C-alpha cells in the first residue's frame, strides 16, 4: 500500500485493499523516522468489517511516548520491545486480545515475562502489563513488585 506525503495510511484505501485472502493487517503505530502516528482506531474499525482478518499494531516505537490503550486502539495483537523502554535487547511482549485464536510458537517458561517486568521497573514508567496464559506455580518477588499487573 502507498502512504500519503506524511507517511499516513488511508483507512479507506486499506479497507479496499483487503481481500478474501487477507488474514492479517499489521500497521506501525508511530514511525520513528518521520514521526507519523497512524489512525489506528479508524483502521481497526475497517479491519473489523472483514471477517477472519486479524489486526496487529506494532507499537515498538510508540510505547515510550504514547499511552497505549488496546481497547481504544482496537488491536487484536499489539507488540512492544523492552529495549525501547530502557530494558534488555531481544525482549518484548505481544498483547493478544481475549478470544483471538493463534497458535503458540513456544511453550513453557516465565523468563520472558520476568525480563520484561525487569525492563519496565527500570524505566520508571508504569507498565500496566498483564500476564497471559497459565498462572505460575509461584509468583516471583519481581512480579509481585509491579502492582499494576494481574495474573489471569
Order of alpha helices (4+ residues) and beta strands (2+ residues): alpha-beta-alpha-beta-alpha-beta-beta-alpha-alpha
